[in-house]
């Protein structure tokens, strides 16, 4: 069972049932991770506010 990269608690996920793009939330620390690879399993921390910042940058470039 894979562990949380932040708090090292076992993540309750079935690696055979996750797909790239899925979001996993650690039940212990609440950190959200996106599945970026499945063989082997690779997780990337979801940073809050990135989408909003990207939208603002795109709007600024259009002006």
C-alpha positions, -999 to +999 in steps of 0.1 A: +000+000+000+015+034-010+023+059+017+015+096+019+045+117+008+037+143+034+029+123+066+039+088+055+006+073+066-006+044+044-030+056+017-061+035+015-061+032-023-062+003-047-033+010-072-050-012-098-081+010-098-066+045-100-060+064-133-039+093-142-057+125-132-074+110-102-072+130-070-063+111-038-068+127-003-048+115+026-072+108+055-046+116+081-032+150+070-058+160+044-033+167+017-046+162-019-025+144-045-030+139-082-021+106-098+005+115-124+017+080-132+003+045-126+031+022-133+048+028-110+023+049-090+034+085-089+016+112-069+020+150-072+007+174-045-022+195-057-014+231-050-044+252-042-051+283-063-029+273-093-058+272-117-070+307-106-035+321-109-032+306-144-065+322-154-054+356-142-021+354-160-039+345-192-062+375-188-033+398-182-015+386-214-046+393-235-048+429-224 
